[in-house]
Amino acid sequence: MINTRQPVVFSIRTSIIAIIFMLVLIILACNLPGEYYSPQISLLGKNNYALAAPDGSNPTPTPFQPFPPTPTYLPAYIPVVARAESTPTPAPTPLPTDAPEVIQEVQYTSDEGRSWEDYPGPSVWPDIEVPAPAGILSHPEDQVNILLLGSDQREGDNGFRTDTIQLLTINPSEGTVKLTSFPRDLYVYIPGYTVQRINTAYSWGGFDALADTMEYNFGVKPEYYVLINFWSFVDAIDSIGGITVEVGRDFCDHRDDFGEFCVSQSTYWMNGATALWYVRSRYTTSDLDRGRRQQEVLEAAFNQMISLNGLKRLPELYSIYKQNVTTNISLETLIDLLPLGTRLAESREIGNYSIGSGQIYSWTNYSGAMVLVPIREPVLEVMRQVISEP
């Protein structure tokens, strides 16, 4: 039996307005260039494309070296598994509105018939079989997908990995917002490169490489992204006076200058440094639990942003964000989303999803690193809930 995690739905009284407001601040901050290494080269259709990874983009080392696995000799080709033709997802019933307007049927689009030939082959031979591409799952035509990324870049470093990967899915016609967590250790095919941890895709080929990776493995190609680093995360949280986090489980882990540090299952106020420790620590738990904690902090930050009179503090917030945040979202796109924020402010919820237990298995690769290998059908079952369902 497939064990798929059911979505945890939490009410946010002004969730979408808070999300859009935060993104507006980020857009205002990005009129000046940031300090990121940020290649923007599309990999699709370039089968001979190869790009050397920048310094610092290597996979995060495993804290221990397990016994090497029994050698497996790979065939001289990568098998492509034929996909059965998918059943079209029926369009949902549109949401009623108070205004006497004509309600049009939501239009869905998909492209699940893609094959290996639609993507560039590996430039580095993988140590595990490459699955067939997922294609594009059925989704509303006006759906907006934004990757919220947190890098492990430190001041003075050029290379980095995206150790936080959250997908924000907005359906304007259906009035829904969903947030999906992807563990950084997911061992996936990066088109044009090889099978590697998902947190190396951006540093290898920029946002285009990560978007192609999401499409190939998860059936959705995000259009936009927002990228923030360690020190700007701390400054951003402190600039809004800290956040109040609904801590879902008791949690203890090592913290620099504190030793073992604990927070209990309760409502807990955090400054920027504590919030960063909370979203990054995983020695006593796992990457999956870390994704859950990241979503708790995102919710708290959204609520805090909207509870403040943030517009009066734009100059201060601008000075914090302008050099440390990268995005490709235009101001025009945000303006288009503002009516949705107004409509959903008091009546809608945000769905919380993750690729986790039941959709992955642990595996030790040939270099001795522990990684998480996605199980295709359970993964796509979760992604259909996120992308295809209202």
BELHUWO-V43924 format. One record per pair of residues at least 12 apart in sequence whose ideal C-beta (glycine too) atoms are under 6 Angstrom apart, sorted by the first residue. I is the first residue (numbers start at 1). J is the second residue. Records with the same first field share a line. If there is no record, write none. Layout:
# BELHUWO-V43924
I = J + J
This chain:
# BELHUWO-V43924
2 = 378
3 = 358
4 = 358 + 378 + 381 + 382
5 = 356
7 = 351 + 353
8 = 352
9 = 349 + 351
11 = 349
12 = 350
14 = 306 + 345
15 = 350
16 = 177 + 341 + 344
17 = 306 + 341 + 345
18 = 302 + 305 + 306
19 = 302
20 = 337 + 341
21 = 305
22 = 305
23 = 334
24 = 334
25 = 317
26 = 226 + 321 + 325 + 327
27 = 329 + 331 + 334
28 = 318
29 = 318 + 321 + 322 + 325
30 = 327
32 = 322
34 = 323 + 326
36 = 326
37 = 54 + 158
38 = 206 + 326
39 = 205 + 206
40 = 206 + 208
41 = 208
42 = 208
43 = 120 + 191 + 192 + 205 + 209 + 212
44 = 212
46 = 120
47 = 120 + 121
49 = 120 + 192
50 = 123
51 = 205
53 = 204
54 = 159
55 = 158 + 159
56 = 157 + 159 + 160
57 = 159 + 200 + 203
59 = 197 + 200
62 = 369 + 370
65 = 368
66 = 364
69 = 364
78 = 130
80 = 116 + 132
81 = 132
86 = 112
89 = 108 + 138 + 388
91 = 105 + 106 + 108
92 = 390
95 = 175
106 = 140 + 173
107 = 141
108 = 138 + 140
109 = 141
110 = 136 + 138
111 = 135 + 136
112 = 135
114 = 133 + 135
119 = 133 + 191
120 = 191 + 192
122 = 194
123 = 193
124 = 194
126 = 194 + 195
127 = 365 + 366
128 = 195
130 = 189
131 = 376
133 = 216
134 = 219
137 = 219 + 384 + 387 + 388
138 = 388
139 = 387 + 388
140 = 171 + 173
142 = 172 + 173
143 = 171
144 = 170
145 = 169 + 220 + 222 + 223
146 = 168 + 224
147 = 167 + 222 + 225
148 = 166 + 168 + 226
149 = 162 + 225 + 227
150 = 164 + 228
151 = 229
153 = 229
154 = 230
155 = 231
159 = 203
160 = 203
161 = 199 + 200 + 203
162 = 199 + 202
163 = 184 + 199
164 = 294
165 = 182
166 = 179 + 181
167 = 180
169 = 386
172 = 340
174 = 390
175 = 344 + 348
177 = 350
178 = 351 + 386
179 = 295 + 352
180 = 353 + 386
181 = 291 + 295 + 354
182 = 355
183 = 287 + 288 + 291 + 372
184 = 199
185 = 197 + 287 + 371 + 372
186 = 198 + 372
187 = 371 + 373
188 = 213 + 217
189 = 216
190 = 213
191 = 212 + 216
201 = 213
207 = 225
218 = 383
219 = 383
220 = 387
224 = 328 + 329
226 = 327
227 = 326
228 = 325
229 = 324
232 = 324
233 = 276
234 = 272 + 273 + 276
235 = 320
237 = 272 + 275
238 = 271 + 272
239 = 317 + 320
240 = 304 + 308
242 = 269 + 270 + 271
243 = 270 + 300 + 301 + 304
244 = 267 + 269 + 300
245 = 268 + 270 + 296 + 300
246 = 267
247 = 263 + 265 + 266 + 268
249 = 265
250 = 264 + 265
251 = 263
253 = 281 + 283 + 284
255 = 277
275 = 297
278 = 293
279 = 293 + 294 + 297
288 = 356
291 = 354
295 = 352
353 = 386
355 = 379
358 = 378
359 = 375 + 378 + 379
360 = 372 + 374
361 = 373
